[in-house]
Amino acid sequence: MLRATRRAFAGRNVELRRSLDPLAAVAAGEARIAMVGAPAFFTQGAAEAGRSGNGVGPVLRPGFQAVSLVGESYLHVFALDPEIRDLTEAATVATGPEGSTGHRAAIALVEGLGLAARVDPVEAADAESFSGALRASGADIAVVMQPLRNATVRRLLENGASLVSLNGWDDGNNRIVYPYLQPVRLTRADYPEIGAPIETLSAQLVLAGPAPRDERRVGDQGPGASFIPTAQPLGGDTVRALHEALGQSAEIHPVLPQSAALAPAFPAPPAALNPAPAISFLTVLIIIMLVWMSWLLFRTEYR
């Protein structure tokens, strides 16, 4: 991914930095683009969204748009307590730092299933320390939202944590409330350590950047753009270069806001036969002249 980004931003120094909330770093101007999972585009939980009560559903965070598809991120539900066999039995759920994709996905999971479990975010500097922090958290369940065979997932499996199936997600209207979380199945082809297939969820992993502002007093390009105190969206050429460099054939989920440069290009309609009144008048005049000349050619001669 980093190599493809450097090809898209030719001649620029592209660096990879860790962030607890990558989209917040983009909004603050600390990063130009962020690699996030689909849950990062939504506020999760009543307190964060400024609502009262649960069950209302996620709210889209304004000011961001997806610019390219990277792949898929999978929800890994680990039983840290050997006696836990199902997520509904857990009283505490450990997950990534507050604001991260994993943390937002864990809150969506708890709210979607109507659980009373408490979500405890933990922080770490790398995959090894993160897996250790999850095990040392004392939680019943650990939720990790990462691509397949991620380093943190491998560490947890090697240290005896077992993956458990996510049951009951399709019983209610979660497929409608959380359309960006799609049911998938993990098998031994994905993780040889597991026995029976594991039911879980997946979400798209995308590159995201600032979205165009709804109200513009000054254009977002040219000399006047420097007077706009917010991060500006990526140009269409850069977005298309990123898309081509990553080589993804799948489309970004329609529930996610995405750059206009990714919209399909429809063929232009044919030009009108009579684009102007003057041309129409000239065409009628030519037809009249042709009729008159035909009459002159075939008329009866008089002596």
Secondary structure as GFF3:
##gff-version 3
##sequence-region A 1 303
A	DSSP	alpha_helix	2	8	.	.	.	ID=ss1
A	DSSP	alpha_helix	22	27	.	.	.	ID=ss2
A	DSSP	beta_strand	34	37	.	.	.	ID=ss3
A	DSSP	three_ten_helix	38	41	.	.	.	ID=ss4
A	DSSP	beta_strand	42	43	.	.	.	ID=ss5
A	DSSP	alpha_helix	46	49	.	.	.	ID=ss6
A	DSSP	beta_strand	59	60	.	.	.	ID=ss7
A	DSSP	beta_strand	64	79	.	.	.	ID=ss8
A	DSSP	three_ten_helix	87	89	.	.	.	ID=ss9
A	DSSP	beta_strand	92	95	.	.	.	ID=ss10
A	DSSP	alpha_helix	101	113	.	.	.	ID=ss11
A	DSSP	beta_strand	118	121	.	.	.	ID=ss12
A	DSSP	alpha_helix	127	136	.	.	.	ID=ss13
A	DSSP	beta_strand	141	146	.	.	.	ID=ss14
A	DSSP	alpha_helix	151	158	.	.	.	ID=ss15
A	DSSP	beta_strand	162	163	.	.	.	ID=ss16
A	DSSP	alpha_helix	174	177	.	.	.	ID=ss17
A	DSSP	beta_strand	182	186	.	.	.	ID=ss18
A	DSSP	beta_strand	198	210	.	.	.	ID=ss19
A	DSSP	three_ten_helix	223	227	.	.	.	ID=ss20
A	DSSP	alpha_helix	236	246	.	.	.	ID=ss21
A	DSSP	three_ten_helix	260	262	.	.	.	ID=ss22
A	DSSP	alpha_helix	277	298	.	.	.	ID=ss23
###
